Amino acid sequence: MRIVRILTFITVSLIGVAESAVAQIGPGDRAFQCSTNVTVTPNIRGEGYTEPVGDVTLTCTGGIAPALGSVIPQISITLYYNTAVTSRLLPVSGGSNGISEALLLIDEPGSGLPSPAPNFGTMAPQNLCATPLQGCVEYVSQAAGTNVLVATDAPQGTSATTNGKNVFRGIVSTNSVTFFGIPALDPGPEGTRVFRMTNIRVNAIPLARGSESQASPVTAAIAISGSRSVILSNATPTVGFVSTGLTAGVNASANQDQCSSQTKAFITSLAFTENYGTAFKTRVAAQNDLRYAGQNGTPGIGGFAAQNVPGGIYNSESNFFLPIATGQTAGLTDFGTRLKAQFNNVASGVRLFVSTANIQNNGLPVSVPAVIGGSAGNNGTTGYAQLTTDEIGPFSTVAPTGFAPGNSGTVAVAEIPVVNGSASAVWEVINTNPSQQETFTFGVYASYTANWAQNSPLPGTTAVNLSYAATPPAFGAAPGSNASDNLPIPRFIPDNSAARSILTISSRACATTAPTTTTLTAIGNGPYSLTATATTPSPATTGVPVGTVTFFDNGTSIPGGTGAVSAGGVATFNASLPPGPHRLTAQFTPTNSLAFSSSTSPEVLISSGRSSTTLEITSSLYPSLPGQTVTFTAIVTGAGTPPGGIVQFSDGLQSLGSASLAGGRASVTATLTTVGVHNILANYSGDGGNTDSSARYGQRVERVTDSLALAANTPAADAGQTMTLTAALTPQAPAGVAPPTGTVQFQEGTAVVGTSTLTSGSATLAISALAAGVHQIFAIYTGDANWYGVRSPAVTVTINRAATASTLSSSATITELRLTAALTPATAGGSVQFLDNTTNAALGTAQPSNGTATLVLTPSDAAKIGGHNVTAVYSGTAAFAGSTSNILLIPALRNAAGGTSPGFAPEELVSFYGAKLVDATEPAIAAALPQSLGGLSVNITDAGGAVLPAGLSYVSPAQVNFLIPPGLTPGAALVTVVRAGAVVAAVPVTIAPVAPGLFGSQILHTESGATYLVLYGTGIRNRSTGAAVICMVNGTAVPVEYAGTQSAFPGLDQVNLLLPANLGVGALNVLLMVDGQASNTIAVTLQ
């Protein structure tokens, strides 16, 4: 059958290629084309409402590489199935919006396969898109150190290290599931892009046709829409084959009547057989040998292996596992495969018992795995299932209430309640081998008291239906056929076949012999008056016993001691006995042995000349607690003289002491420390006028019944803040009872928050690791030898996101400008985005480490934002709130004349712009520029490491004018502004030989009929030669007569031009070129 399926799949794939669904392709596009594949087409149980289908993968190639920083085109992918989609709904904001556990994964994240871009693709962590109804916008970036284009949440340029959203949730609507807003980044001609759609469940019941050989396919039609073109091959793949998964039956039907009572009598065995090896599954894959690893609800936590590898084959009811939010987990089912027996028409008075685990064919129990539910149990030849308490509740084992006989041993059984003639039992699969077809067999047993005269138990036939569980009416059949956010998974159709008979009780008259009981009393002290009484349990039905009684002494009948019983069943005899001890009995012999049974009384011990006695034990405290003192009193009565003498007391084989009778009573006190029933024995040794006697008393010692209260020291706290939980046990230890010991376990759902030792009746746990949100915490005391375990009511606590503060500062070196955002608290994670507020542009993103996030800019990039206001925006996380920093003005250095050269030249006049440089404005007065003005100085560090001071011409709070000092080595340099010995601003720059800039002032001069234009500027004097200075006037080169120093002011340069006579008059645009470096353009008007 598997070979046939493989050939069918290949045929469908080839047809899909021939019938490719082609979207519109624009001129010049290189086709973005995807091929469909379903690696595994699983067997699907035809009885299931929520059956997982095979993963659908789209492997895409081609397309055109988009521009860095651009938004990646989005597509929406819809899968239309030939039956209803029933994946669990995990809605956001509590609404019924169709958001489900179905997932689309891009490029197999978390698979651990090699990737050309570290931290991306198969090596990326799984990053969930939080807006499934719209999808998520992603940007084109380049993975750091590679030429691979990747998707990121924000543009990261050519040094991307953090992947974008790669997991998207599907929206279910009837028979379809849609993944909206999926970024479809073109992989190019040599790369691939993989879209995997998993955790999709369907209602297989409408497709079920019978056995595996009659399997019907489940198909998915794929539709793609959006802002880009896609060529899709095999648009209608087969994703699974539906056939009946379970064959169930009973091995026999028992026939009983009303004549014989039964006690846990074997009735039949129920056989559940899977039709293929994967029809029975554990809740999750038991990937390690921890106890109940296959029933674990939190894979990847607490020592349990994870279940989150894309494309992994787990052969479990759960699929790909991904936590979504508190209380919401994609892919996780409520339980493993459950097998249900529904018993009907159970006669009144019949008690039903079932084996708590499956049994072998010979009726013996199945051997329990070394670690129940561990992975080692999933490779044997016999599966293992255990009785659970509830059809739809969490897995909880049912403890045996007794044992029933097997063929050569005993089977642990539990009674199942019978209500209005119905009862049910549900077993959950604990271990199963997916490579083998297995049969799980469970024993059924019955107890009842037969009484044909009262027509009990009622005649009739008990029948059973066998199916998977859970089934209606545990949930509604109509809602169970569709996707739901509150119905259990898996869920199945009930057994609709004819019920199977397992026990028939017939009505008939029974020739019964009524049992009798004979009692004997002996009164007197020679002769003795002996009285025997024969009784039956139901005199109203059978009448009073009729027959004779024979009295025996020491096993020999007493001469003349046989007589008929009276109408009340009583016979008397006066016996003269010789001295000495006597063991007296009375034997009833019925006249009709078919009507009544014979019976013999218990022995009565007397000593001739003494009266017989009876002994009764009383307790001062019943039941008692461990360690409490109890007084036991023996009350001895007799027909003769008042009894005297000694009474010995014992607890089993342990002596409790002795006491003398006083007024017929003797007492001892004892401290009983162990829980259970203590067998208290009192022996009276008799005296001269009374015989000895004894009695037993069962003293029950029970553990203390307690209650547990849980309280938090505060109802709400910030994430990371310590919260104290206190569990208090009541009542206080009663007198004599040891205080409770052991541990208290604090839990949220199935997750253990922590454990604390009980001290003086309370346990305290300090926690600080709870995630932001509302939590329901409860405590469980496990109990000890003297105290019962108990669970507290839940307490609600709220964890708020912690407030943060961001402070932005800058620093510079000769090669870079650093923007540093300091976060408080320093443990905040997430990311920080640096924004240019002047241009509304994003400068970059960094992840904080130890409270600091840094963005490094090159000198050229730093120059672009010089004079701009910049802020840092912290994104926040689930535990920390976002925050925005202070506004920071980035320092800027400019040519004083407005020159546009990227560098600065020695002896050039420049202006430095910043914030809070000095407190007041102050110009230089002396002709020689001072190196300190208003308490401020400027130093320049060149590429050779030399630090030279600059001459200052003007200082103000926002601007400093100074002269670049001569003698600087060309190349990278750092300008630092120092005030009171501390650097208040710094910016990296480049030192070049020339950096021409022209002032707006000029002089026209006419001499000997020629017109000269005199220009003033800076950064010109270091030109290589005079010929290296070129002046363009209105686009025409004009002769330069002089270009060099103007001695009137430090750093001021002068350029003399001879204007051609044909220039005419009007506006002139003047541009200077010095050693290939262009100045700014100035306007001159010639009249």
Protein Blocks (a to p, Z undefined) as FASTA:
>chain_A
ZZmmmmmmmmmmmmmmmmcccddddehiacdddddddfbacdddfkbfbbccddddddde
edjdddehiacdddddddddfbdcfbdcddehhiaehpafbdcdehhihklpacfbghia
jlpccdddfblmnopaddddddehiabdcddfbdehjmdfbdcdfbdcdddehjaccdeh
iacddebjmbccddddehiacdfklmpgbdfklcccdddddddedjbdcddehkbccfbd
cddfbdcddfbdcdddfkbccehiafbdcddddfbfklpccfbdcfbfcehklmpcbghi
ahiacdfbghiafhpabdcdddfbehiaghiafbdcddddddehiaehiacdddfbdcdf
kopacdddfbghiaklmmcfbdcddddfbfklccdddddfbdcddfkbccdddddddeeh
iacdddddfbdcfkbccdddddddddddddfknopacedddddddddddddfkbcfklmm
pccfkbccddddddfbdcddfbdcdddddddddddddddddedehiaddddddddfblml
nopadddddddeehiacehiaccddfkopacddddddedddddddddddfblmlpccddd
ddddddehiacdddddddfbdcddehiacddddddddfbdcdedjddddehjacebdcdd
eehiacdddddfbgcjdddddddebifkbccddddddddddddddddddddfbfbdcehi
acdddddddddddehiacdeddddddehjbcfbdcddeehiacdddfkbceddddddddd
ebifkbccddddddddddddddddddddddddfkbccdddddddfkbgcjdddddfklop
afbdcddeehiacddddfklmmmmgoiacddddebiakbccdddddddddddddfklpab
fbdcehiacddddehkbmbdcddfbfbdcfbeehiacddddfkopacddddfbdcfkbcc
ddddehiaeddddddddeehiafbdcdddddfbdcdddfbdcdddeehiacdddddehkl
mpfblklpccdeehiacddfbgcddfkbghiacddddddfklogajddddddeehiacdd
dddddZZ
